[in-house]
Amino acid sequence: MVKLFERYYPVRRILFFFGETVFILAIITLVFLWKVGGDLSYLDDYHLWLKILFILVVCQISLYYFDLYRFKPGDNLFETSVRICQALGVASIITGFAYIAFPQLILLQGTFLISLVFFIIAAVSWRLVYLWAIKNDFLNEKVVLLGSGKLAAEIIKEIKNNPDCGYKVVAVVANPSANALVGSPDFRDLPVYSLEEDLLECVVRSGAEEIVVALDERRGKMPVEALLRCRMAGIPVVEGETFYELLTGKILVEKINPSWLIFGEGFRQSLPRRVAKRAMSIVCSAIGLVLTLPIIIIVALAIKLDSPGPVLFVQERVGKDGRVFKLYKFRSMRQDAEKNGAKWAAQNDPRVTRVGRIIRKLRIDEIPQMWNVLKGDMAFVGPRPERPVFVERLRRKIPFYDQRHTVHPGITGWAQVCYPYGASDEDALEKLKYDLYYIKHMSLALDLYIIFKTIKIVLFGEGAR
């Protein structure tokens, strides 16, 4: 696995991305050389490479925004080909506008359009190769699960649901006395060894490269000597909770204990990090307010014309260290939306106005919160702030819930870009798993990645209610 932006990616996917980068560079360069009659002296001009780099970045960002670097079960060739054409079509439009604004970016006339034809062929072919690699477990890391309870079942389910995760469970070592779930569908088709067998021999026999300790109960049941023997033989051993975190980008709150948080890595909030994060939040919010000023005016007028009531909706939320502050949003519901008490928005919520439905879908209702960021109540990126009435209930029901208040809340966050809108206590638990992961790995790189993903969600109107 390779760590980028505080996330782990399979080596196979990194190779795929860089392989496509090489293809795009090669296609543009070869088409350009064909247009100039094979004169290699042009390649000495660094301006040429800047122009090619511009095309490369636009194309790969477009492919990313059309989900062409995420592979899901059920992807078919026709759907993938259509999305590739759409992505490169958008890249053509962006490039066209850029050429009008900055003519100096233009390569020889027709070079980009001719290259597009070869891009499409190469992109489809390269994805066929990649899907073959996934199907044949190419560059998958093989693991043995030590444990056969709920944690082991959760890990197996995550790997099965994401065939591009870079891992394959090749065997399970079960503890018959620890409420084993070996007979369940999650463990179907997997070789199962007994904890009484030689663990090192089981690992070697299965061809595994790593052991994941996924025992639900470890006191008195941890085969310390067997694990030590495997470790001394050069086989990595990793905790199930840590492996789950690496695999999913969230922390399994139900399974961890305080010592896992206390002695684990991460959760660094040094002064330089806090200053850099605050500076980035101020810059992003100030630029955001200036750029969205026309949208703010239009939305304010639309809200006033659509329904009676104020343009802005002011609500108390819980911020850093449990401090309550007033959060600003564009009003998207009727004035009497909470006459029966506080509740989360639901799918097709009748309280949402006509304009409200649009601005919620496009996340425009969150724009006024940039003022909260400038005031210091919030950061640009962080866990979403909840209302005091919900926080009081959730902190009683969900372990470690208050730990999300150790950082400033944000306009967008890791939970928001990884999990759909939630309106239940169960959803709050899932979001907390992502929030704790964010707090543990908080960095400028991760913040920039979240902002990048947020733009994608806003453009495609995903997740809102």
RAVEN-V523726 format. One record per helix or strand. SS is the DSSP state (h for helix, s for strand). FROM is the first residue (numbers start at 0). LEN is the number of residues. Records with the same first field share a line. If there is no record, write none. Layout:
BEGIN
SS: FROM-LEN, FROM-LEN
END
This chain:
BEGIN
s: 1-3, 6-3, 140-6, 166-8, 190-4, 209-4, 235-4, 311-7, 323-7, 332-1, 351-1, 378-3, 409-3
h: 10-25, 39-5, 45-20, 76-25, 102-3, 110-25, 149-12, 184-3, 198-8, 223-9, 239-9, 257-6, 270-21, 292-14, 319-3, 353-8, 363-3, 368-7, 387-10, 400-6, 413-5, 424-17, 443-17
END
